[in-house]
Structures are given as C-alpha cells and as structure tokens.
Amino acid sequence: MSMDYVIVGGSAAGVTCAQTLRKHDKKSNITVISDEVFPLYSRCLLTYLLAGSIEEDKLYFKDKNFYKDNNIKLYLCKRAVSIDRKQKKVSLKDKTKVSYDKLMLATGASPKLVDVPGIDKKGVFTVRKIDDARSIMKMLDRVKKIAVLGGGLIGLRDAYALSQRQKEVTVVVKSPQVLSQMVDMQAARIIASVLEKNGIKIMTGVAAGEITGKEFVEGILLDNGGKLQCQMVIIGKGVKANTELASSCGLKVEEGIVVDEFLRTSDENIFAAGDCAQTYDIAREANRINALWPCAVEQGEIAALNMLGKKIAYDGSLSMNSVDFFGLACISMGITRPKKEEDYEIISQAKGDVYKKFILKENRIVGMVLVGDIKAAGIISALIRNKIDVSSIKHLLLEDTFNYAKIMPLVRKFQERFKQEEYKDTVITY
C-alpha cells in the first residue's frame, strides 16, 4: 500500500530518514519540508567555512541531485507552522497543507540568544545556518576586533575559526572556565592556555551588559564595568531544541520532543529525531538531548525503519564532543562533571598539556576527558557503550600504552555485548 511520508527538517536526521524510507519503499510519496535556502549542507563544517579552510561546495553531505534522484518532493524555504493530528495535515506558513500517513519531526535546534541592549545592531551574529556564515564573511573586511559571547564548544569553535582570519578575538565567558559543559577546570585551564598562547583572549567570570554603537557594533559594556572594543559580536551560547511545532499540536515535550525506544512521539503516527528529540542516554541512563551529527544520522535511520513498521529499538546515544585547537586535541564523553562526585570513582592524571580523567560508577566507565593524548578514545567509547565492568583493567587506564590489547580479555568475556563489526575477530578467535 502506498503511503505519504512527510519529514519536517532537511538536515542530518531528516535527510537520513528520507534516504532510508526510499531505500526500503520505492513507491510511496516522500516529502521533505525545510526552511533552509541551501539544502544538503553540513552545519558541522560552517566554522571551517568561516576559517577559510574550505569553500561552500565542500559543505554538501549528499549529492546536489539527491532529492531528484530519489524522487523526493522538497519544499525549500518553507516553514511548517502547525500540525492537525486528526486530519493528518501539516500547514506551512504560506497556507500550503501537506497530508501525511506518517510524520517525522527533525526540526533541529536554534541558537540561544542573550537578553542585552544592542543585540539588534548590525554586526551581531549567531553561527547556525549557511546564511549566518555568509553574512559574517561579507562583513569581515571592515572588522578588526571580534567578541565571542560564550565559552562553550560553539563559542570556542567560532573564536578559533575567526582567529584563522587574522582577527583579534576575545571570548567573554560568564562561568569561571571555558567548556564548562564538556570538561572540568583542570582540562579547561590547559585548553584556555593554548588558546591564549595563540592570540585568542579569554575573559572568564564576566558577561556582556550592553552592545554599544549606533547602527553598527562598536563595543561591549561588561557587567563588571569594563569595556571591550569590537566591530563584531558572535553569540555562541549553545542551542535549544525547536519544540514549538510539536508542543503546539499537543505532543509531549520536555527539554526536547519526548520519544520512546522506537523514536515515536506521544502520537503513534509522529516520530522525532535529531537535535529536537529527547532520547535515551547510555551513560546517564535517562532521557536527554545529545545534539550531535552522528546521533542525528543514526536516529534518522531508525525512525525511518519504524515508520516503515519494522519495530527497531534505538539503543541510545552518548554525549561526545571533540575539538582540536592549534594542535591540541580534546575529547570528552558521557558524564564528565558529576554533580555528586562521592557517587563516582574518579581516576585522573595530568602531565603538562596531557590530561586524562575517567569517571566510573559500579566499576563501569560512564565518562571520560582526554586532552593532548586521545588515542584511547575509541576503546573507552566501546567500554562505556557496552556497559562493561572494567574492575580487572582500571589500574591500566592511565598508562600511555593503554590500547586494544589491554581490553581483549573483556571483549571475550562479554562477547555478547560487543556486537560491533570491529570486535568480530576477537570474539571469533576466542
């Protein structure tokens, strides 16, 4: 029986969903609704575009003819504004109505803004869409100094990218450290030190009180009474899930759109995936949003399979962030800053610019921070994802020579959990 599949959102989760639906169903109607002006680009690469290290044509993560080749109808530059769950129709801002049998919400997330006077001046930007990057680049020739508000992952990536354009960049951080959601204070000090040695100024414990200037940005008044001269302000305060469409039609919404193990919302005909979806977190063993491109891709595929009636459960996601600033690499994963440290076992070591930290609960690794030496990240990821008891090897975790050979006995002991292809040989030779 031919179906009408409709997907709201044309980024990682939405496109993967559309591709998977078409792979398994050659005849049904598939429609993608996107408010973007430029389809099929990777948001993850926008800072590389800002830095001047790639051109726009390198942003594509699918062939430009993807929609045409797969017989998928695309509504581009169109915003979905409401859902009639009884009639099974999505209404667009231009009054167009699109009927569905199964609907997928991949509405993504939007930048968090700051509530300060002057935010509407020319020269204030966020970096979330291709238009943002284009607008910033058009103005760069008249800009010497740039202030980035926010010292999280987004803010620091923006700052690093713009420093590659030979701009004087200052990062204004309200918290006492950079990357407060990603790493602890000790790791943050190492990262901030490398950034400052390479010309990026870091101001912690201070926030913007006002963005000054007439028509264009001229500076910032800080909440400690200080002044910062700049001709551009980048707001890099993180993102929030786009849940308005879901909540307006009565779907269950918390931090994000609430879904079950099959990525179904509270309406059995509507699914959600990607940065807007609140899914199971493996390390925390609770539902939360992990706004990561690989998670969105995986969720998009599984949502599609369940829209097709295949009943495939989603194992869950794991928060993971990685950066490389001026040759210093850092990866964090899972729980990195426990609220109650007494509930966890923490193993850590610092040697110069190399820092390793592992967070364990009941002899299972539930989080890690690696700075300067990240070669064990893949192995640790597998131990976290597969919830392996590491009591027999935890004394080896800080060793420089910690590698796959050290966990082979665990792969064999818990072979039913190591289902990934890369562990097949170890399991077979057991």
Secondary structure in CASP SS format (residue, H / E / C, confidence):
PFRMAT SS
TARGET T0000
AUTHOR 0000-0000-0000
METHOD secondary structure of the structure
MODEL  1
M C 1.00
S C 1.00
M C 1.00
D E 1.00
Y E 1.00
V E 1.00
I E 1.00
V E 1.00
G C 1.00
G C 1.00
S C 1.00
A H 1.00
A H 1.00
G H 1.00
V H 1.00
T H 1.00
C H 1.00
A H 1.00
Q H 1.00
T H 1.00
L H 1.00
R H 1.00
K H 1.00
H H 1.00
D C 1.00
K C 1.00
K C 1.00
S C 1.00
N E 1.00
I E 1.00
T E 1.00
V E 1.00
I E 1.00
S C 1.00
D C 1.00
E C 1.00
V C 1.00
F C 1.00
P C 1.00
L C 1.00
Y E 1.00
S C 1.00
R H 1.00
C H 1.00
L H 1.00
L H 1.00
T H 1.00
Y H 1.00
L H 1.00
L H 1.00
A H 1.00
G C 1.00
S C 1.00
I C 1.00
E C 1.00
E H 1.00
D H 1.00
K H 1.00
L C 1.00
Y E 1.00
F C 1.00
K C 1.00
D C 1.00
K C 1.00
N C 1.00
F H 1.00
Y H 1.00
K H 1.00
D H 1.00
N C 1.00
N C 1.00
I C 1.00
K E 1.00
L E 1.00
Y E 1.00
L C 1.00
C C 1.00
K C 1.00
R C 1.00
A E 1.00
V E 1.00
S E 1.00
I E 1.00
D E 1.00
R C 1.00
K C 1.00
Q C 1.00
K C 1.00
K E 1.00
V E 1.00
S E 1.00
L E 1.00
K C 1.00
D C 1.00
K C 1.00
T C 1.00
K E 1.00
V E 1.00
S E 1.00
Y C 1.00
D C 1.00
K E 1.00
L E 1.00
M E 1.00
L E 1.00
A C 1.00
T C 1.00
G C 1.00
A E 1.00
S E 1.00
P E 1.00
K C 1.00
L C 1.00
V C 1.00
D C 1.00
V C 1.00
P C 1.00
G C 1.00
I C 1.00
D C 1.00
K C 1.00
K E 1.00
G C 1.00
V E 1.00
F E 1.00
T C 1.00
V C 1.00
R C 1.00
K C 1.00
I H 1.00
D H 1.00
D H 1.00
A H 1.00
R H 1.00
S H 1.00
I H 1.00
M H 1.00
K H 1.00
M H 1.00
L H 1.00
D H 1.00
R H 1.00
V C 1.00
K C 1.00
K E 1.00
I E 1.00
A E 1.00
V E 1.00
L E 1.00
G C 1.00
G C 1.00
G C 1.00
L H 1.00
I H 1.00
G H 1.00
L H 1.00
R H 1.00
D H 1.00
A H 1.00
Y H 1.00
A H 1.00
L H 1.00
S H 1.00
Q C 1.00
R C 1.00
Q C 1.00
K C 1.00
E E 1.00
V E 1.00
T E 1.00
V E 1.00
V E 1.00
V E 1.00
K C 1.00
S C 1.00
P C 1.00
Q C 1.00
V C 1.00
L C 1.00
S C 1.00
Q C 1.00
M C 1.00
V C 1.00
D C 1.00
M H 1.00
Q H 1.00
A H 1.00
A H 1.00
R H 1.00
I H 1.00
I H 1.00
A H 1.00
S H 1.00
V H 1.00
L H 1.00
E H 1.00
K H 1.00
N C 1.00
G C 1.00
I C 1.00
K E 1.00
I E 1.00
M E 1.00
T E 1.00
G C 1.00
V C 1.00
A C 1.00
A E 1.00
G E 1.00
E E 1.00
I E 1.00
T E 1.00
G C 1.00
K C 1.00
E C 1.00
F E 1.00
V C 1.00
E C 1.00
G E 1.00
I E 1.00
L E 1.00
L E 1.00
D C 1.00
N C 1.00
G C 1.00
G C 1.00
K E 1.00
L E 1.00
Q E 1.00
C C 1.00
Q C 1.00
M E 1.00
V E 1.00
I E 1.00
I E 1.00
G C 1.00
K C 1.00
G C 1.00
V E 1.00
K E 1.00
A E 1.00
N C 1.00
T C 1.00
E H 1.00
L H 1.00
A H 1.00
S H 1.00
S H 1.00
C C 1.00
G C 1.00
L C 1.00
K C 1.00
V E 1.00
E C 1.00
E C 1.00
G C 1.00
I E 1.00
V E 1.00
V C 1.00
D C 1.00
E C 1.00
F C 1.00
L C 1.00
R E 1.00
T C 1.00
S C 1.00
D C 1.00
E C 1.00
N C 1.00
I E 1.00
F E 1.00
A E 1.00
A C 1.00
G H 1.00
D H 1.00
C H 1.00
A E 1.00
Q E 1.00
T E 1.00
Y E 1.00
D E 1.00
I C 1.00
A C 1.00
R C 1.00
E C 1.00
A E 1.00
N E 1.00
R E 1.00
I C 1.00
N C 1.00
A C 1.00
L C 1.00
W H 1.00
P H 1.00
C H 1.00
A H 1.00
V H 1.00
E H 1.00
Q H 1.00
G H 1.00
E H 1.00
I H 1.00
A H 1.00
A H 1.00
L H 1.00
N H 1.00
M H 1.00
L C 1.00
G C 1.00
K C 1.00
K C 1.00
I C 1.00
A C 1.00
Y C 1.00
D C 1.00
G C 1.00
S E 1.00
L C 1.00
S C 1.00
M E 1.00
N E 1.00
S E 1.00
V E 1.00
D E 1.00
F E 1.00
F C 1.00
G C 1.00
L E 1.00
A E 1.00
C E 1.00
I E 1.00
S E 1.00
M E 1.00
G E 1.00
I C 1.00
T C 1.00
R C 1.00
P C 1.00
K C 1.00
K C 1.00
E H 1.00
E H 1.00
D H 1.00
Y C 1.00
E E 1.00
I E 1.00
I E 1.00
S E 1.00
Q E 1.00
A E 1.00
K E 1.00
G C 1.00
D C 1.00
V E 1.00
Y E 1.00
K E 1.00
K E 1.00
F E 1.00
I E 1.00
L E 1.00
K E 1.00
E C 1.00
N C 1.00
R E 1.00
I E 1.00
V E 1.00
G E 1.00
M E 1.00
V E 1.00
L E 1.00
V E 1.00
G C 1.00
D C 1.00
I C 1.00
K C 1.00
A C 1.00
A H 1.00
G H 1.00
I H 1.00
I H 1.00
S H 1.00
A H 1.00
L H 1.00
I H 1.00
R H 1.00
N C 1.00
K C 1.00
I C 1.00
D E 1.00
V C 1.00
S C 1.00
S C 1.00
I C 1.00
K H 1.00
H H 1.00
L H 1.00
L C 1.00
L C 1.00
E C 1.00
D C 1.00
T C 1.00
F C 1.00
N C 1.00
Y H 1.00
A H 1.00
K H 1.00
I H 1.00
M H 1.00
P H 1.00
L H 1.00
V H 1.00
R H 1.00
K H 1.00
F C 1.00
Q C 1.00
E C 1.00
R C 1.00
F C 1.00
K C 1.00
Q C 1.00
E H 1.00
E H 1.00
Y H 1.00
K H 1.00
D H 1.00
T H 1.00
V H 1.00
I H 1.00
T C 1.00
Y C 1.00
END
